[in-house]
Protein backbone atom coordinates (compact mmCIF):
# COMPACT_ATOMS: atom_id res chain seq x y z
CA UNK A 1 0.00 0.00 0.00
CA UNK A 2 1.48 3.33 -1.05
CA UNK A 3 1.63 5.95 1.68
CA UNK A 4 1.69 9.62 0.81
CA UNK A 5 2.01 12.76 2.86
CA UNK A 6 -0.91 15.13 2.69
CA UNK A 7 -2.98 17.45 4.77
CA UNK A 8 -5.99 16.02 6.49
CA UNK A 9 -9.23 16.61 4.53
CA UNK A 10 -11.47 19.22 6.17
CA UNK A 11 -14.62 18.89 4.09
CA UNK A 12 -16.40 16.83 6.74
CA UNK A 13 -19.29 17.95 8.95
CA UNK A 14 -20.88 17.02 12.25
CA UNK A 15 -23.68 15.32 10.31
CA UNK A 16 -21.21 13.07 8.51
CA UNK A 17 -19.41 12.30 11.76
CA UNK A 18 -22.59 11.38 13.65
CA UNK A 19 -24.18 9.37 10.82
CA UNK A 20 -20.97 7.43 10.19
CA UNK A 21 -20.63 6.55 13.88
CA UNK A 22 -24.31 5.59 14.09
CA UNK A 23 -23.83 3.34 11.06
CA UNK A 24 -20.83 1.67 12.71
CA UNK A 25 -22.90 1.00 15.83
CA UNK A 26 -25.87 -0.29 13.80
CA UNK A 27 -23.67 -2.61 11.73
CA UNK A 28 -22.09 -4.17 14.83
CA UNK A 29 -25.38 -4.34 16.72
CA UNK A 30 -26.78 -6.26 13.78
CA UNK A 31 -23.85 -8.67 13.97
CA UNK A 32 -24.54 -9.53 17.64
CA UNK A 33 -28.36 -9.29 17.68
CA UNK A 34 -28.86 -12.85 16.32
CA UNK A 35 -26.85 -14.40 19.19
CA UNK A 36 -29.74 -14.75 21.70
CA UNK A 37 -31.91 -16.12 18.89
CA UNK A 38 -29.57 -18.99 18.04
CA UNK A 39 -30.82 -21.36 20.79
CA UNK A 40 -34.41 -20.65 19.72
CA UNK A 41 -33.57 -21.26 16.07
CA UNK A 42 -31.60 -24.38 16.99
CA UNK A 43 -34.61 -25.84 18.82
CA UNK A 44 -37.03 -24.79 16.08
CA UNK A 45 -35.02 -25.89 13.04
CA UNK A 46 -32.84 -28.56 14.60
CA UNK A 47 -29.08 -28.32 14.02
CA UNK A 48 -25.93 -29.18 15.93
CA UNK A 49 -23.41 -26.97 17.73
CA UNK A 50 -21.01 -27.70 14.87
CA UNK A 51 -23.52 -26.29 12.40
CA UNK A 52 -23.90 -23.27 14.68
CA UNK A 53 -20.19 -22.52 14.38
CA UNK A 54 -20.42 -22.81 10.59
CA UNK A 55 -23.33 -20.34 10.56
CA UNK A 56 -21.15 -17.94 12.49
CA UNK A 57 -17.90 -18.62 10.63
CA UNK A 58 -19.24 -17.90 7.14
CA UNK A 59 -19.77 -14.29 8.23
CA UNK A 60 -16.05 -13.87 8.93
CA UNK A 61 -15.08 -15.52 5.63
CA UNK A 62 -17.46 -13.33 3.61
CA UNK A 63 -16.28 -10.22 5.45
CA UNK A 64 -12.60 -11.00 4.83
CA UNK A 65 -13.04 -11.78 1.14
CA UNK A 66 -15.11 -8.64 0.58
CA UNK A 67 -12.61 -6.52 2.46
CA UNK A 68 -9.74 -7.88 0.38
CA UNK A 69 -11.54 -7.09 -2.88
CA UNK A 70 -13.52 -3.95 -2.06
CA UNK A 71 -11.65 -2.46 0.89
CA UNK A 72 -10.39 0.48 -1.21
CA UNK A 73 -13.60 0.99 -3.20
CA UNK A 74 -14.63 4.19 -1.41
CA UNK A 75 -11.32 5.83 -2.34
CA UNK A 76 -12.26 5.52 -6.00
CA UNK A 77 -16.01 6.09 -6.15
CA UNK A 78 -16.55 8.05 -2.93
CA UNK A 79 -17.52 7.25 0.64
CA UNK A 80 -21.25 7.89 0.34
CA UNK A 81 -22.10 5.42 -2.46
CA UNK A 82 -20.19 2.60 -0.76
CA UNK A 83 -21.65 3.31 2.68
CA UNK A 84 -25.18 3.68 1.34
CA UNK A 85 -25.01 0.43 -0.64
CA UNK A 86 -23.19 -1.31 2.20
CA UNK A 87 -25.95 -0.45 4.68
CA UNK A 88 -28.67 -1.79 2.40
CA UNK A 89 -26.93 -5.19 2.39
CA UNK A 90 -27.13 -5.81 6.17
CA UNK A 91 -30.68 -4.48 6.01
CA UNK A 92 -31.43 -7.32 3.57
CA UNK A 93 -29.67 -9.82 5.84
CA UNK A 94 -31.97 -8.80 8.72
CA UNK A 95 -35.00 -9.64 6.60
CA UNK A 96 -33.49 -13.02 5.72
CA UNK A 97 -32.91 -13.73 9.43
CA UNK A 98 -36.51 -12.79 10.15
CA UNK A 99 -37.86 -15.24 7.60
CA UNK A 100 -35.23 -17.98 8.03
CA UNK A 101 -36.76 -21.43 8.29
CA UNK A 102 -33.76 -23.65 7.64
CA UNK A 103 -29.99 -23.79 8.03
CA UNK A 104 -29.37 -22.71 4.45
CA UNK A 105 -31.25 -19.47 5.03
CA UNK A 106 -29.28 -18.75 8.19
CA UNK A 107 -26.00 -19.36 6.39
CA UNK A 108 -27.18 -17.13 3.55
CA UNK A 109 -28.13 -14.38 6.00
CA UNK A 110 -24.70 -14.50 7.59
CA UNK A 111 -22.93 -14.42 4.22
CA UNK A 112 -24.96 -11.39 3.14
CA UNK A 113 -24.25 -9.75 6.49
CA UNK A 114 -20.52 -10.43 6.10
CA UNK A 115 -20.45 -8.91 2.61
CA UNK A 116 -22.12 -5.77 3.93
CA UNK A 117 -19.67 -5.54 6.83
CA UNK A 118 -16.75 -5.97 4.44
CA UNK A 119 -17.96 -3.01 2.38
CA UNK A 120 -18.62 -0.90 5.44
CA UNK A 121 -15.61 -1.48 7.67
CA UNK A 122 -13.08 0.46 5.62
CA UNK A 123 -15.47 3.08 4.25
CA UNK A 124 -17.11 3.88 7.58
CA UNK A 125 -13.80 4.02 9.43
CA UNK A 126 -12.51 6.41 6.78
CA UNK A 127 -15.70 8.51 6.91
CA UNK A 128 -15.42 8.91 10.68
CA UNK A 129 -11.82 10.10 10.32
CA UNK A 130 -12.68 12.39 7.39
CA UNK A 131 -15.46 14.05 9.39
CA UNK A 132 -13.63 14.34 12.71
CA UNK A 133 -14.45 17.69 14.39
CA UNK A 134 -11.44 20.05 14.06
CA UNK A 135 -11.73 20.96 17.73
CA UNK A 136 -11.50 17.34 18.89
CA UNK A 137 -8.34 15.90 17.37
CA UNK A 138 -7.97 12.19 18.04
CA UNK A 139 -11.66 11.63 18.75
CA UNK A 140 -12.14 9.68 15.51
CA UNK A 141 -9.42 7.19 16.41
CA UNK A 142 -10.91 6.62 19.86
CA UNK A 143 -14.51 6.33 18.67
CA UNK A 144 -13.55 4.06 15.77
CA UNK A 145 -12.32 1.65 18.45
CA UNK A 146 -14.95 2.10 21.15
CA UNK A 147 -18.19 2.42 19.14
CA UNK A 148 -18.00 -0.91 17.23
CA UNK A 149 -17.53 -2.91 20.43
CA UNK A 150 -20.25 -0.91 22.17
CA UNK A 151 -22.53 -1.73 19.23
CA UNK A 152 -21.92 -5.42 19.81
CA UNK A 153 -22.88 -4.99 23.46
CA UNK A 154 -26.10 -3.12 22.70
CA UNK A 155 -27.23 -5.44 19.92
CA UNK A 156 -27.03 -8.63 22.01
CA UNK A 157 -28.57 -7.02 25.09
CA UNK A 158 -31.53 -5.45 23.32
CA UNK A 159 -32.24 -8.65 21.42
CA UNK A 160 -32.32 -10.60 24.68
CA UNK A 161 -34.54 -8.01 26.37
CA UNK A 162 -37.05 -8.14 23.50
CA UNK A 163 -36.96 -11.90 23.08
CA UNK A 164 -37.97 -12.78 26.65
CA UNK A 165 -41.44 -11.18 26.70
CA UNK A 166 -42.16 -11.05 22.97
CA UNK A 167 -41.51 -14.66 21.93
CA UNK A 168 -42.07 -15.17 18.21
CA UNK A 169 -42.97 -11.51 17.74
CA UNK A 170 -39.41 -10.69 18.82
CA UNK A 171 -38.09 -11.89 15.47
CA UNK A 172 -40.03 -9.22 13.63
CA UNK A 173 -39.35 -6.60 16.30
CA UNK A 174 -35.58 -7.04 16.32
CA UNK A 175 -34.84 -7.87 12.70
CA UNK A 176 -37.28 -5.48 11.03
CA UNK A 177 -36.12 -2.69 13.33
CA UNK A 178 -32.52 -3.50 12.43
CA UNK A 179 -33.33 -3.50 8.72
CA UNK A 180 -35.17 -0.17 8.89
CA UNK A 181 -32.36 1.41 10.92
CA UNK A 182 -29.67 0.35 8.45
CA UNK A 183 -31.75 1.47 5.46
CA UNK A 184 -32.49 4.85 7.06
CA UNK A 185 -28.81 5.44 7.79
CA UNK A 186 -28.02 4.43 4.22
CA UNK A 187 -30.23 7.29 3.06
CA UNK A 188 -29.06 9.77 5.69
CA UNK A 189 -25.42 9.42 4.65
CA UNK A 190 -26.30 11.35 1.48
CA UNK A 191 -26.93 14.44 3.62
CA UNK A 192 -23.25 14.47 4.57
CA UNK A 193 -20.64 15.95 2.22
CA UNK A 194 -18.49 13.65 0.11
CA UNK A 195 -15.02 13.64 1.68
CA UNK A 196 -13.25 11.37 -0.79
CA UNK A 197 -12.74 12.72 -4.31
CA UNK A 198 -12.82 10.08 -7.03
CA UNK A 199 -9.43 8.85 -8.20
CA UNK A 200 -8.34 6.53 -10.96
CA UNK A 201 -7.42 2.88 -10.55
CA UNK A 202 -10.79 1.38 -9.63
CA UNK A 203 -10.26 -1.92 -11.42
CA UNK A 204 -6.74 -2.28 -10.05
CA UNK A 205 -8.02 -1.70 -6.51
CA UNK A 206 -10.27 -4.76 -6.83
CA UNK A 207 -7.23 -7.04 -7.09
CA UNK A 208 -6.62 -8.50 -3.59
CA UNK A 209 -3.40 -7.33 -1.99
CA UNK A 210 -2.13 -8.67 1.33
CA UNK A 211 0.89 -7.21 3.06
CA UNK A 212 2.24 -5.34 6.06
CA UNK A 213 4.40 -2.21 5.63
CA UNK A 214 8.01 -2.91 6.61
CA UNK A 215 8.08 -0.43 9.55
CA UNK A 216 5.04 -2.12 11.10
CA UNK A 217 6.03 -5.76 10.67
CA UNK A 218 7.75 -6.24 14.03
CA UNK A 219 4.84 -4.76 15.95
CA UNK A 220 2.39 -6.74 13.81
CA UNK A 221 4.10 -10.06 14.56
CA UNK A 222 4.21 -9.30 18.28
CA UNK A 223 0.54 -8.34 18.38
CA UNK A 224 -0.70 -11.20 16.18
CA UNK A 225 -1.09 -13.88 18.92
CA UNK A 226 -3.14 -11.51 21.08
CA UNK A 227 -5.23 -10.48 18.07
CA UNK A 228 -5.98 -14.10 17.15
CA UNK A 229 -6.85 -14.97 20.75
CA UNK A 230 -9.22 -12.03 21.21
CA UNK A 231 -10.96 -12.60 17.88
CA UNK A 232 -11.37 -16.30 18.65
CA UNK A 233 -12.80 -15.49 22.07
CA UNK A 234 -15.26 -13.06 20.57
CA UNK A 235 -16.30 -15.62 17.97
CA UNK A 236 -16.89 -18.24 20.67
CA UNK A 237 -19.07 -15.89 22.71
CA UNK A 238 -21.10 -14.68 19.74
CA UNK A 239 -21.75 -18.11 18.26
CA UNK A 240 -22.03 -20.44 21.26
CA UNK A 241 -22.30 -18.13 24.26
CA UNK A 242 -26.09 -18.19 24.46
CA UNK A 243 -26.24 -21.98 24.05
CA UNK A 244 -23.59 -22.53 26.73
CA UNK A 245 -25.52 -20.38 29.18
CA UNK A 246 -28.60 -22.53 28.59
CA UNK A 247 -27.01 -25.99 28.56
CA UNK A 248 -24.14 -25.65 31.00
CA UNK A 249 -25.34 -22.97 33.41
CA UNK A 250 -29.09 -23.56 33.29
CA UNK A 251 -29.88 -20.00 32.22
CA UNK A 252 -33.33 -19.91 30.62
CA UNK A 253 -33.65 -16.14 30.34
CA UNK A 254 -32.76 -14.74 26.94
CA UNK A 255 -31.52 -11.60 28.66
CA UNK A 256 -28.91 -13.67 30.50
CA UNK A 257 -27.91 -15.27 27.20
CA UNK A 258 -27.49 -11.87 25.60
CA UNK A 259 -25.60 -10.55 28.64
CA UNK A 260 -22.78 -13.03 27.98
CA UNK A 261 -21.97 -11.19 24.76
CA UNK A 262 -22.73 -7.80 26.31
CA UNK A 263 -20.37 -8.35 29.25
CA UNK A 264 -17.51 -9.28 26.93
CA UNK A 265 -18.14 -6.29 24.66
CA UNK A 266 -18.59 -3.80 27.50
CA UNK A 267 -15.29 -4.93 28.99
CA UNK A 268 -13.55 -4.53 25.65
CA UNK A 269 -15.11 -1.13 24.91
CA UNK A 270 -14.23 0.17 28.37
CA UNK A 271 -10.66 -1.05 28.09
CA UNK A 272 -10.27 0.70 24.71
CA UNK A 273 -11.55 3.96 26.16
CA UNK A 274 -9.36 3.79 29.27
CA UNK A 275 -6.28 3.01 27.16
CA UNK A 276 -6.95 5.79 24.66
CA UNK A 277 -4.19 8.07 26.02
CA UNK A 278 -1.54 5.37 26.31
CA UNK A 279 1.00 4.28 23.68
CA UNK A 280 -0.83 3.85 20.37
CA UNK A 281 -3.87 5.68 21.70
CA UNK A 282 -6.08 8.04 19.78
CA UNK A 283 -4.23 11.34 20.25
CA UNK A 284 -2.37 12.58 17.23
CA UNK A 285 1.25 13.53 17.80
CA UNK A 286 1.51 16.18 15.09
CA UNK A 287 -0.70 18.42 13.01
CA UNK A 288 0.38 16.57 9.88
CA UNK A 289 -0.22 12.85 9.76
CA UNK A 290 0.54 10.12 7.32
CA UNK A 291 -2.56 9.10 5.41
CA UNK A 292 -2.77 5.97 3.25
CA UNK A 293 -3.43 6.51 -0.41
CA UNK A 294 -5.93 3.64 -0.20
CA UNK A 295 -7.72 2.52 2.93
CA UNK A 296 -7.27 -1.16 3.75
C-alpha positions in Angstrom: 0.0 0.0 0.0 1.5 3.3 -1.0 1.6 5.9 1.7 1.7 9.6 0.8 2.0 12.8 2.9 -0.9 15.1 2.7 -3.0 17.5 4.8 -6.0 16.0 6.5 -9.2 16.6 4.5 -11.5 19.2 6.2 -14.6 18.9 4.1 -16.4 16.8 6.7 -19.3 18.0 8.9 -20.9 17.0 12.2 -23.7 15.3 10.3 -21.2 13.1 8.5 -19.4 12.3 11.8 -22.6 11.4 13.7 -24.2 9.4 10.8 -21.0 7.4 10.2 -20.6 6.6 13.9 -24.3 5.6 14.1 -23.8 3.3 11.1 -20.8 1.7 12.7 -22.9 1.0 15.8 -25.9 -0.3 13.8 -23.7 -2.6 11.7 -22.1 -4.2 14.8 -25.4 -4.3 16.7 -26.8 -6.3 13.8 -23.9 -8.7 14.0 -24.5 -9.5 17.6 -28.4 -9.3 17.7 -28.9 -12.9 16.3 -26.9 -14.4 19.2 -29.7 -14.8 21.7 -31.9 -16.1 18.9 -29.6 -19.0 18.0 -30.8 -21.4 20.8 -34.4 -20.6 19.7 -33.6 -21.3 16.1 -31.6 -24.4 17.0 -34.6 -25.8 18.8 -37.0 -24.8 16.1 -35.0 -25.9 13.0 -32.8 -28.6 14.6 -29.1 -28.3 14.0 -25.9 -29.2 15.9 -23.4 -27.0 17.7 -21.0 -27.7 14.9 -23.5 -26.3 12.4 -23.9 -23.3 14.7 -20.2 -22.5 14.4 -20.4 -22.8 10.6 -23.3 -20.3 10.6 -21.1 -17.9 12.5 -17.9 -18.6 10.6 -19.2 -17.9 7.1 -19.8 -14.3 8.2 -16.1 -13.9 8.9 -15.1 -15.5 5.6 -17.5 -13.3 3.6 -16.3 -10.2 5.5 -12.6 -11.0 4.8 -13.0 -11.8 1.1 -15.1 -8.6 0.6 -12.6 -6.5 2.5 -9.7 -7.9 0.4 -11.5 -7.1 -2.9 -13.5 -4.0 -2.1 -11.6 -2.5 0.9 -10.4 0.5 -1.2 -13.6 1.0 -3.2 -14.6 4.2 -1.4 -11.3 5.8 -2.3 -12.3 5.5 -6.0 -16.0 6.1 -6.2 -16.5 8.1 -2.9 -17.5 7.2 0.6 -21.2 7.9 0.3 -22.1 5.4 -2.5 -20.2 2.6 -0.8 -21.6 3.3 2.7 -25.2 3.7 1.3 -25.0 0.4 -0.6 -23.2 -1.3 2.2 -26.0 -0.5 4.7 -28.7 -1.8 2.4 -26.9 -5.2 2.4 -27.1 -5.8 6.2 -30.7 -4.5 6.0 -31.4 -7.3 3.6 -29.7 -9.8 5.8 -32.0 -8.8 8.7 -35.0 -9.6 6.6 -33.5 -13.0 5.7 -32.9 -13.7 9.4 -36.5 -12.8 10.2 -37.9 -15.2 7.6 -35.2 -18.0 8.0 -36.8 -21.4 8.3 -33.8 -23.6 7.6 -30.0 -23.8 8.0 -29.4 -22.7 4.5 -31.3 -19.5 5.0 -29.3 -18.7 8.2 -26.0 -19.4 6.4 -27.2 -17.1 3.5 -28.1 -14.4 6.0 -24.7 -14.5 7.6 -22.9 -14.4 4.2 -25.0 -11.4 3.1 -24.2 -9.7 6.5 -20.5 -10.4 6.1 -20.5 -8.9 2.6 -22.1 -5.8 3.9 -19.7 -5.5 6.8 -16.7 -6.0 4.4 -18.0 -3.0 2.4 -18.6 -0.9 5.4 -15.6 -1.5 7.7 -13.1 0.5 5.6 -15.5 3.1 4.2 -17.1 3.9 7.6 -13.8 4.0 9.4 -12.5 6.4 6.8 -15.7 8.5 6.9 -15.4 8.9 10.7 -11.8 10.1 10.3 -12.7 12.4 7.4 -15.5 14.0 9.4 -13.6 14.3 12.7 -14.4 17.7 14.4 -11.4 20.0 14.1 -11.7 21.0 17.7 -11.5 17.3 18.9 -8.3 15.9 17.4 -8.0 12.2 18.0 -11.7 11.6 18.8 -12.1 9.7 15.5 -9.4 7.2 16.4 -10.9 6.6 19.9 -14.5 6.3 18.7 -13.6 4.1 15.8 -12.3 1.7 18.4 -15.0 2.1 21.2 -18.2 2.4 19.1 -18.0 -0.9 17.2 -17.5 -2.9 20.4 -20.3 -0.9 22.2 -22.5 -1.7 19.2 -21.9 -5.4 19.8 -22.9 -5.0 23.5 -26.1 -3.1 22.7 -27.2 -5.4 19.9 -27.0 -8.6 22.0 -28.6 -7.0 25.1 -31.5 -5.5 23.3 -32.2 -8.7 21.4 -32.3 -10.6 24.7 -34.5 -8.0 26.4 -37.0 -8.1 23.5 -37.0 -11.9 23.1 -38.0 -12.8 26.6 -41.4 -11.2 26.7 -42.2 -11.1 23.0 -41.5 -14.7 21.9 -42.1 -15.2 18.2 -43.0 -11.5 17.7 -39.4 -10.7 18.8 -38.1 -11.9 15.5 -40.0 -9.2 13.6 -39.4 -6.6 16.3 -35.6 -7.0 16.3 -34.8 -7.9 12.7 -37.3 -5.5 11.0 -36.1 -2.7 13.3 -32.5 -3.5 12.4 -33.3 -3.5 8.7 -35.2 -0.2 8.9 -32.4 1.4 10.9 -29.7 0.4 8.4 -31.7 1.5 5.5 -32.5 4.8 7.1 -28.8 5.4 7.8 -28.0 4.4 4.2 -30.2 7.3 3.1 -29.1 9.8 5.7 -25.4 9.4 4.7 -26.3 11.4 1.5 -26.9 14.4 3.6 -23.3 14.5 4.6 -20.6 16.0 2.2 -18.5 13.6 0.1 -15.0 13.6 1.7 -13.2 11.4 -0.8 -12.7 12.7 -4.3 -12.8 10.1 -7.0 -9.4 8.9 -8.2 -8.3 6.5 -11.0 -7.4 2.9 -10.5 -10.8 1.4 -9.6 -10.3 -1.9 -11.4 -6.7 -2.3 -10.0 -8.0 -1.7 -6.5 -10.3 -4.8 -6.8 -7.2 -7.0 -7.1 -6.6 -8.5 -3.6 -3.4 -7.3 -2.0 -2.1 -8.7 1.3 0.9 -7.2 3.1 2.2 -5.3 6.1 4.4 -2.2 5.6 8.0 -2.9 6.6 8.1 -0.4 9.5 5.0 -2.1 11.1 6.0 -5.8 10.7 7.7 -6.2 14.0 4.8 -4.8 15.9 2.4 -6.7 13.8 4.1 -10.1 14.6 4.2 -9.3 18.3 0.5 -8.3 18.4 -0.7 -11.2 16.2 -1.1 -13.9 18.9 -3.1 -11.5 21.1 -5.2 -10.5 18.1 -6.0 -14.1 17.2 -6.9 -15.0 20.7 -9.2 -12.0 21.2 -11.0 -12.6 17.9 -11.4 -16.3 18.6 -12.8 -15.5 22.1 -15.3 -13.1 20.6 -16.3 -15.6 18.0 -16.9 -18.2 20.7 -19.1 -15.9 22.7 -21.1 -14.7 19.7 -21.7 -18.1 18.3 -22.0 -20.4 21.3 -22.3 -18.1 24.3 -26.1 -18.2 24.5 -26.2 -22.0 24.0 -23.6 -22.5 26.7 -25.5 -20.4 29.2 -28.6 -22.5 28.6 -27.0 -26.0 28.6 -24.1 -25.7 31.0 -25.3 -23.0 33.4 -29.1 -23.6 33.3 -29.9 -20.0 32.2 -33.3 -19.9 30.6 -33.6 -16.1 30.3 -32.8 -14.7 26.9 -31.5 -11.6 28.7 -28.9 -13.7 30.5 -27.9 -15.3 27.2 -27.5 -11.9 25.6 -25.6 -10.6 28.6 -22.8 -13.0 28.0 -22.0 -11.2 24.8 -22.7 -7.8 26.3 -20.4 -8.3 29.2 -17.5 -9.3 26.9 -18.1 -6.3 24.7 -18.6 -3.8 27.5 -15.3 -4.9 29.0 -13.5 -4.5 25.7 -15.1 -1.1 24.9 -14.2 0.2 28.4 -10.7 -1.0 28.1 -10.3 0.7 24.7 -11.5 4.0 26.2 -9.4 3.8 29.3 -6.3 3.0 27.2 -6.9 5.8 24.7 -4.2 8.1 26.0 -1.5 5.4 26.3 1.0 4.3 23.7 -0.8 3.8 20.4 -3.9 5.7 21.7 -6.1 8.0 19.8 -4.2 11.3 20.3 -2.4 12.6 17.2 1.2 13.5 17.8 1.5 16.2 15.1 -0.7 18.4 13.0 0.4 16.6 9.9 -0.2 12.9 9.8 0.5 10.1 7.3 -2.6 9.1 5.4 -2.8 6.0 3.2 -3.4 6.5 -0.4 -5.9 3.6 -0.2 -7.7 2.5 2.9 -7.3 -1.2 3.7 
